[in-house]
Amino acid sequence: GNTPCAPTIIAPNSTQFEIQFSWKSDCSPFVQHSFNIYINDGRDGHVQLLAVVPSNTTTYHVTSLYAGLIYQVQVGAVNEYGEGDRSAKTSIATKNPNAPSSANITEMTSTSLTLTWSPPINFVVNGSFYSVEIQDVHNGNIFFQNTTIPSMLLLHLRPQTLYMYKITPYAHLNKGE
């Protein structure tokens, strides 16, 4: 006997913390008994079995994911002879992280200040970072500093100068908002 042919993933969709995808399986005359659903963790390319669903299921919804990551999914059809070839890996990106909230200056001298903020909800700590853009409003000079924690000490500022700042979260090279 033969195992079923590989399904084709169609209609991938995502929100900030969820992905959904469908598949079609044109494996006549082979009848599948179930489908194996595979996904990676959004950080590497290794996929693992997530679920086994009945043969009449053609859509799967994954929840509680991290924002701003690219997940890879695969589907394999299974019959009495085993699992056939899996679908091609399909990449589905969750929406980018929200902006950090509650940004405040917590300490200040005439030439330095400390910024602190609250991370976005479900912001992945490992491999993620914040880019802080600081602009001297008087002369227009802009500089950037990166940090992996939700605070930053800014040194060598000019006394009596107005500065603007913008904090952008980055999760695995997917730009946040």
C-alpha contacts under 8 A as a table, 3 or more apart, distances in Angstrom:
res1	aa1	res2	aa2	distance
1	G	81	Y	6.39
2	N	30	F	7.70
2	N	81	Y	6.28
3	T	30	F	7.44
3	T	78	V	6.93
3	T	79	N	6.23
3	T	80	E	7.73
3	T	81	Y	5.44
3	T	82	G	5.84
3	T	83	E	6.00
3	T	84	G	4.68
4	P	27	C	5.99
4	P	30	F	5.68
4	P	31	V	7.14
4	P	32	Q	6.52
4	P	77	A	5.97
4	P	78	V	6.53
4	P	79	N	6.67
4	P	83	E	6.98
4	P	84	G	4.83
4	P	85	D	7.37
5	C	25	S	7.59
5	C	26	D	7.67
5	C	27	C	5.52
5	C	77	A	7.11
5	C	84	G	5.59
5	C	85	D	5.92
5	C	86	R	7.90
6	A	25	S	7.08
6	A	27	C	7.90
6	A	75	V	7.71
6	A	76	G	6.21
6	A	77	A	6.60
6	A	84	G	6.25
6	A	85	D	4.76
6	A	86	R	4.93
6	A	87	S	4.97
7	P	23	W	6.32
7	P	24	K	5.62
7	P	25	S	4.46
7	P	26	D	7.18
7	P	75	V	6.45
7	P	76	G	6.51
7	P	77	A	6.72
7	P	86	R	6.75
7	P	87	S	5.12
8	T	23	W	5.31
8	T	24	K	5.36
8	T	25	S	6.40
8	T	75	V	7.88
8	T	87	S	5.52
8	T	88	A	7.33
9	I	12	P	7.57
9	I	21	F	6.95
9	I	22	S	5.81
9	I	23	W	4.17
9	I	24	K	6.59
9	I	74	Q	7.60
9	I	75	V	7.43
9	I	87	S	6.78
9	I	88	A	7.76
9	I	90	T	7.16
10	I	21	F	6.45
10	I	22	S	5.22
10	I	23	W	5.16
10	I	24	K	7.24
11	A	21	F	5.57
11	A	22	S	5.78
11	A	23	W	7.80
12	P	19	I	7.37
12	P	20	Q	5.85
12	P	21	F	4.29
12	P	22	S	6.79
12	P	92	I	6.58
13	N	19	I	5.73
13	N	20	Q	5.21
13	N	21	F	6.16
13	N	92	I	7.16
14	S	17	F	7.67
14	S	18	E	5.61
14	S	19	I	4.19
14	S	20	Q	6.11
14	S	92	I	7.11
14	S	93	A	6.83
14	S	94	T	5.45
14	S	95	K	6.84
15	T	18	E	5.19
15	T	19	I	6.37
15	T	94	T	5.68
15	T	95	K	5.50
16	Q	65	L	7.96
16	Q	66	Y	7.37
16	Q	67	A	4.99
16	Q	68	G	7.08
16	Q	94	T	5.01
16	Q	95	K	4.16
16	Q	96	N	6.46
16	Q	97	P	7.15
17	F	63	T	6.31
17	F	64	S	5.65
17	F	65	L	4.62
17	F	66	Y	5.46
17	F	67	A	5.41
17	F	94	T	6.18
17	F	95	K	7.37
18	E	61	H	7.25
18	E	62	V	5.57
18	E	63	T	4.54
18	E	64	S	6.35
18	E	65	L	5.73
18	E	94	T	6.60
19	I	61	H	5.94
19	I	62	V	5.35
19	I	63	T	6.82
19	I	92	I	7.11
19	I	93	A	7.93
19	I	94	T	6.72
20	Q	59	T	7.19
20	Q	60	Y	5.66
20	Q	61	H	4.35
20	Q	62	V	6.22
21	F	59	T	5.67
21	F	60	Y	5.67
21	F	61	H	6.77
22	S	58	T	5.42
22	S	59	T	4.08
22	S	60	Y	6.35
23	W	58	T	5.48
23	W	59	T	6.55
23	W	75	V	7.78
24	K	58	T	6.79
25	S	77	A	7.95
27	C	30	F	5.45
27	C	31	V	7.17
28	S	31	V	7.02
30	F	79	N	7.90
31	V	79	N	6.46
32	Q	35	F	7.57
32	Q	55	S	6.12
32	Q	77	A	5.92
32	Q	78	V	5.26
32	Q	79	N	4.50
32	Q	80	E	7.91
33	H	54	P	6.58
33	H	55	S	5.19
33	H	77	A	7.62
33	H	78	V	5.73
33	H	79	N	4.95
33	H	80	E	7.36
34	S	52	V	6.67
34	S	53	V	5.61
34	S	54	P	4.46
34	S	55	S	4.27
34	S	56	N	7.94
34	S	77	A	6.11
34	S	78	V	5.27
34	S	79	N	6.94
35	F	52	V	5.68
35	F	53	V	5.33
35	F	54	P	6.35
35	F	55	S	6.14
35	F	57	T	7.98
35	F	75	V	6.50
35	F	76	G	5.49
35	F	77	A	4.54
35	F	78	V	5.77
36	N	49	L	6.87
36	N	50	L	7.67
36	N	51	A	6.00
36	N	52	V	4.61
36	N	53	V	6.57
36	N	75	V	5.59
36	N	76	G	5.01
36	N	77	A	6.39
36	N	78	V	7.24
37	I	49	L	5.96
37	I	50	L	5.55
37	I	51	A	5.14
37	I	52	V	6.12
37	I	53	V	7.63
37	I	73	V	7.34
37	I	74	Q	6.10
37	I	75	V	4.86
37	I	76	G	6.74
38	Y	47	V	5.76
38	Y	48	Q	5.21
38	Y	49	L	4.44
38	Y	50	L	5.20
38	Y	51	A	7.15
38	Y	73	V	5.44
38	Y	74	Q	5.02
38	Y	75	V	6.18
39	I	47	V	4.83
39	I	48	Q	5.59
39	I	49	L	6.70
39	I	50	L	6.34
39	I	71	Y	6.80
39	I	72	Q	5.57
39	I	73	V	4.43
39	I	74	Q	6.54
40	N	43	R	7.41
40	N	44	D	6.70
40	N	45	G	6.21
40	N	46	H	5.57
40	N	47	V	4.15
40	N	48	Q	6.07
40	N	71	Y	5.90
40	N	72	Q	5.60
40	N	73	V	6.84
41	D	44	D	6.69
41	D	46	H	7.97
41	D	47	V	7.59
41	D	71	Y	6.50
42	G	45	G	7.76
42	G	66	Y	7.95
42	G	69	L	5.46
42	G	70	I	5.20
42	G	71	Y	4.44
42	G	72	Q	7.18
43	R	69	L	7.43
43	R	70	I	7.64
43	R	71	Y	7.81
43	R	172	H	7.66
45	G	72	Q	7.08
47	V	72	Q	7.18
47	V	73	V	7.23
47	V	74	Q	7.90
53	V	57	T	6.41
54	P	57	T	5.63
55	S	58	T	7.70
57	T	60	Y	7.88
62	V	65	L	7.43
65	L	94	T	7.84
66	Y	69	L	6.44
66	Y	94	T	7.27
66	Y	122	N	5.79
66	Y	123	F	6.76
66	Y	124	V	6.64
67	A	94	T	5.43
67	A	95	K	5.74
67	A	96	N	5.51
67	A	97	P	5.08
67	A	122	N	6.61
67	A	123	F	6.65
67	A	124	V	7.83
67	A	171	A	7.97
68	G	93	A	6.63
68	G	94	T	5.18
68	G	95	K	5.18
68	G	96	N	3.92
68	G	97	P	5.40
68	G	170	Y	7.95
68	G	171	A	5.91
68	G	172	H	7.82
68	G	174	N	5.79
68	G	175	K	7.51
68	G	176	G	6.97
69	L	93	A	5.57
69	L	94	T	5.63
69	L	95	K	7.71
69	L	96	N	7.59
69	L	171	A	6.62
69	L	172	H	6.77
69	L	174	N	6.77
70	I	91	S	6.22
70	I	92	I	5.58
70	I	93	A	4.09
70	I	94	T	6.40
71	Y	91	S	5.57
71	Y	92	I	5.28
71	Y	93	A	5.99
71	Y	94	T	7.67
72	Q	89	K	5.89
72	Q	90	T	5.31
72	Q	91	S	4.37
72	Q	92	I	6.20
73	V	89	K	5.58
73	V	90	T	5.35
73	V	91	S	6.55
73	V	92	I	7.69
74	Q	86	R	6.31
74	Q	87	S	5.42
74	Q	88	A	6.35
74	Q	89	K	5.17
74	Q	90	T	6.57
75	V	86	R	5.51
75	V	87	S	5.35
76	G	83	E	6.25
76	G	84	G	6.25
76	G	85	D	6.25
76	G	86	R	4.25
76	G	87	S	6.26
77	A	83	E	5.67
77	A	84	G	5.80
77	A	85	D	7.57
77	A	86	R	7.19
78	V	81	Y	7.54
78	V	82	G	5.31
78	V	83	E	4.15
78	V	84	G	6.22
79	N	82	G	5.38
79	N	83	E	6.52
83	E	86	R	7.97
96	N	174	N	6.91
96	N	175	K	6.66
96	N	176	G	4.87
96	N	177	E	6.51
97	P	120	P	6.51
97	P	121	I	7.79
97	P	123	F	6.77
97	P	169	P	6.93
97	P	170	Y	7.79
97	P	171	A	7.74
97	P	176	G	4.98
97	P	177	E	6.44
98	N	120	P	5.45
98	N	121	I	7.29
98	N	169	P	7.99
98	N	176	G	6.63
98	N	177	E	5.93
99	A	119	P	7.90
99	A	120	P	5.99
99	A	167	I	7.62
99	A	168	T	6.61
99	A	169	P	6.79
99	A	176	G	6.97
99	A	177	E	5.57
100	P	103	A	7.32
100	P	117	W	6.39
100	P	118	S	5.63
100	P	119	P	4.97
100	P	120	P	4.84
100	P	167	I	7.11
100	P	168	T	7.48
100	P	169	P	7.23
101	S	117	W	5.92
101	S	118	S	5.12
101	S	119	P	6.71
101	S	120	P	6.87
102	S	116	T	7.90
102	S	117	W	5.22
102	S	118	S	5.73
103	A	115	L	6.82
103	A	116	T	5.60
103	A	117	W	4.12
103	A	118	S	6.89
104	N	115	L	5.66
104	N	116	T	5.47
104	N	117	W	6.34
105	I	108	M	7.15
105	I	113	L	6.68
105	I	114	T	5.61
105	I	115	L	4.63
105	I	116	T	6.44
106	T	113	L	7.46
106	T	114	T	5.62
106	T	115	L	6.13
106	T	116	T	6.72
107	E	113	L	5.44
107	E	114	T	5.13
107	E	115	L	7.69
108	M	111	T	7.82
108	M	112	S	5.76
108	M	113	L	4.19
108	M	114	T	6.48
109	T	112	S	5.17
109	T	113	L	6.24
110	S	157	L	7.58
110	S	158	R	7.38
110	S	159	P	4.98
110	S	160	Q	7.21
111	T	155	L	6.30
111	T	156	H	5.40
111	T	157	L	4.42
111	T	158	R	5.63
111	T	159	P	5.54
112	S	153	L	7.20
112	S	154	L	5.41
112	S	155	L	4.52
112	S	156	H	6.17
112	S	157	L	5.62
113	L	153	L	5.92
113	L	154	L	5.36
113	L	155	L	6.89
114	T	151	S	7.03
114	T	152	M	5.59
114	T	153	L	4.37
114	T	154	L	6.10
115	L	151	S	5.39
115	L	152	M	5.28
115	L	153	L	6.51
115	L	154	L	7.81
116	T	150	P	5.83
116	T	151	S	4.14
116	T	152	M	6.59
117	W	150	P	5.48
117	W	151	S	6.30
118	S	150	P	6.43
119	P	123	F	6.52
119	P	150	P	6.36
120	P	123	F	5.45
123	F	171	A	7.62
124	V	127	G	7.47
124	V	128	S	6.20
124	V	171	A	6.71
125	V	128	S	5.43
125	V	129	F	7.56
125	V	148	T	7.59
127	G	171	A	6.77
127	G	172	H	6.02
128	S	148	T	6.58
128	S	169	P	7.51
128	S	170	Y	5.59
128	S	171	A	4.43
128	S	172	H	5.81
129	F	146	N	6.77
129	F	147	T	5.66
129	F	148	T	4.34
129	F	149	I	7.25
129	F	169	P	6.01
129	F	170	Y	5.35
129	F	171	A	6.69
130	Y	146	N	5.59
130	Y	147	T	5.35
130	Y	148	T	6.04
130	Y	149	I	7.54
130	Y	150	P	7.53
130	Y	167	I	6.53
130	Y	168	T	5.50
130	Y	169	P	4.42
130	Y	170	Y	5.84
131	S	144	F	6.66
131	S	145	Q	5.84
131	S	146	N	4.45
131	S	147	T	6.59
131	S	167	I	5.83
131	S	168	T	5.25
131	S	169	P	6.48
131	S	170	Y	7.48
132	V	144	F	5.58
132	V	145	Q	5.31
132	V	146	N	6.09
132	V	147	T	7.92
132	V	165	Y	6.76
132	V	166	K	5.70
132	V	167	I	4.59
132	V	168	T	6.46
133	E	142	I	6.85
133	E	143	F	5.89
133	E	144	F	4.59
133	E	145	Q	6.74
133	E	165	Y	5.38
133	E	166	K	5.11
133	E	167	I	6.49
134	I	142	I	5.60
134	I	143	F	5.43
134	I	144	F	6.23
134	I	163	Y	6.63
134	I	164	M	5.76
134	I	165	Y	4.47
134	I	166	K	6.73
135	Q	140	G	6.18
135	Q	141	N	5.62
135	Q	142	I	4.30
135	Q	143	F	6.53
135	Q	163	Y	5.48
135	Q	164	M	5.19
135	Q	165	Y	6.30
136	D	139	N	5.86
136	D	140	G	5.26
136	D	141	N	5.33
136	D	142	I	6.46
136	D	161	T	7.16
136	D	162	L	6.34
136	D	163	Y	4.75
136	D	164	M	6.75
137	V	140	G	5.19
137	V	141	N	7.53
137	V	161	T	7.57
137	V	162	L	5.68
137	V	163	Y	5.55
137	V	164	M	6.79
138	H	161	T	7.01
138	H	162	L	6.93
147	T	150	P	7.45
147	T	151	S	7.57
147	T	152	M	7.03
149	I	152	M	7.79
154	L	157	L	7.24
157	L	161	T	7.91
158	R	161	T	5.80
168	T	175	K	7.78
168	T	176	G	6.09
168	T	177	E	6.52
169	P	175	K	7.00
169	P	176	G	5.15
169	P	177	E	7.31
170	Y	173	L	5.97
170	Y	174	N	5.85
170	Y	175	K	5.12
170	Y	176	G	5.41
171	A	174	N	5.40
171	A	175	K	6.94
171	A	176	G	7.33
